[in-house]
C-alpha cells in the first residue's frame, strides 16, 4: 500500500526487511555503475592530447595574460567556459552556467592535486567579473571574449564547455572536454537530488505516476530560473548585493 497524505504520491510502505532487500538489490546495480564510471575515467586518462597555442591571451584583473599563465604554475588546468549574452542585464545572463559554475567553491583539494580551476567567460572582463562578484564567487575569472573560438576550435564555442589541460614546461595541451549533461559533474545538487525519492522533479525523468515533476516542462520551460531570474540570484538580491554590470 502507498503512504497516505495530502501531498504528492509516495512509495509503498513496507516492513524493514522488505525495504532492506530492495535496497540491497539496487546497491548491486549502483556498484556496477560506480565500477563502469571508474573504467570510463581510466579510458579518459588514456586519450591522446592536442597541443594548444600557449600564447593565446585571456583578460584578467591585470589585463592580458596567456593561457599558460592561467595554470598559476600548476601542472593541470580545469577550465569552465561560461556563456555570456552581450548587452543583457544580470537577470538575463545564462541560468545554466550560473547553476553549474556557482557550485564550484572549495578549490584547495584541486590545488593539492596540482590542478587549477578557472572560469573563462565569453563576455567582457569588467562586466562579467562584476557578475562573478554579485554571485559571491571567488574562483579565478578571465575573459575569452576575443579568443574563445581559438580555444574551442572545432566546437560550438558559444555553448558551455568544461575543458581539461595539462602543460609540459611551456607547452599546453588539451586532454579532454565535455559539454551538455557532461558538465553535471560540477553540480552536487544533481547528485543529491538523484538520491531522493522525487529526484530532480523534472518532466523528462522516469518517475512513477503521481510524482511531482513541475520543473522543465511545457508549463515551466525554465530549468534553473524562478520568477525571471537564475535561482541563485534571489538570495544575493535579498542580501542587498548590486547586480549592476555596467
C-alpha angles and dihedrals in degrees: 000000000000124000110258127225146120094270132074124309120292136201121268116281112238138165121274094258093054091046091050092051091052091046092051091051091053091045089062090057092045091055091051089051091051093049091048088051089052090050092050090049089051090053090047090056089055097053116118117247136227126220119246123202101260091205095063106125132229127183119244137166092290097042130259120006131163127260086247089061091054088070088071088216095304123125098238136042128199109194128189113203104215116205119232132197106211117232095007124123123247093266090061099046120114110298092193095054089044090053096048102038096043091063094062102090121135108059101171093091091055090047091052088060091052093256129128123206119208139165116232104196121199092216131080114290101238096049096039096047088054086056089052091050092047088056090048094239121151106188118122108279128199138170120238092175091133101029107040091100089057095046092045096042113172095015137090093269093191092070126077119270138178110214131185124207137182127197129215105197105301095347123095126207133186111226104173144358137183138177140175110035089352089084091062086096085080095061123075085179091075094045093049094047090049087061093057127088093247096041118199090332090229123147095238094060122106100241133151121268113280096028113136111254107163096142128093095001136128088270093046109026095171113090101187103023136087125186093356099308138086104271094242091061098070099069089048092050090049089051089057099250117154117240093192108136101184 
